Amino acid sequence: MSRDLWEREYVSHSISSSTNNRPSHGADFLRRQLPRIARVAGPPRLLDLGCGGGRNTAVLAETGLAFFGMDFAHRPLLTARSRPGVGPSRLVQASMKAPLPFRDGAFSLVTAFTSLENVTEDERLEGLAREVRRVLCPGGLFFAYFLTPEDGYYLPLINRDSAGRNLTYDPVTDLRQRVYRVEELSTLFEPSFSLLEFETFSFPDIRSGAVHQRRLASAIWQRRAEAAEPA
């Protein structure tokens, strides 16, 4: 996916995630995971992959873990810097499609709010899963909030390819993304993670001048201690 498209989005604001200061709908799910997060005996730090402008930092602060954010576009990171508890030293410009620029076992929690959609190829998502496992401590948690194939806005835009992937093209933003079922993600994350819980969310949203019934999902996985370390 072109970095230029996301840089442009944080100027044109075609989608709500680049303007909305309210936390994502998956935030309530994450709040219910706070007891699980508190039981992880690891570094008191979390990493938000594809943090964008930092709209979820207030919710992530409730975990009690120090926030670190990563995004491959520069402009949204400028917005994230203004959030309480976020400073330039805790923001990194880097791609999820490359090795993560953090040491092994650096975090107790890694989150991804509507950012996995930008990783469309199976092999790249499997590579990301290995990297997330590497930067998580033993027993660490991985949380994702993601678009589903039943999403009311993207459903007419989905093209299911020969490999069975649900790919979308948004004519307003030019963004090409992939929408996932939780079973797909869990399969691609094997054998690094175990799925602990998931939930779907349905809510109305205005996109392109019309109201669409959105459908997204949240899930949380735990790093499997018995999985072999990646080569």
Salt bridges, closest charged atoms under 4 A:
ASP28 OD1 - ARG31 NH1 2.91
GLU62 OE1 - ARG31 NE 2.96
ASP104 OD1 - ARG134 NH1 2.74
GLU121 OE1 - ARG124 NE 3.73
ASP122 OD1 - ARG178 NH1 2.62
GLU131 OE1 - ARG134 NH2 2.85
GLU150 OE2 - ARG181 NH1 2.51
ASP151 OD1 - ARG214 NE 2.87
ASP161 OD2 - ARG165 NE 2.67
ASP170 OD2 - ARG207 NH2 2.79
ASP174 OD2 - ARG8 NH2 3.32
GLU184 OE1 - ARG178 NH2 3.40
GLU190 OE1 - ARG224 NH1 2.76
GLU197 OE1 - ARG36 NH1 3.04
GLU199 OE1 - ARG32 NH2 2.07
ASP205 OD2 - ARG214 NH1 2.88
GLU229 OE2 - ARG133 NH1 3.29
GLU229 OE2 - ARG223 NH2 3.46
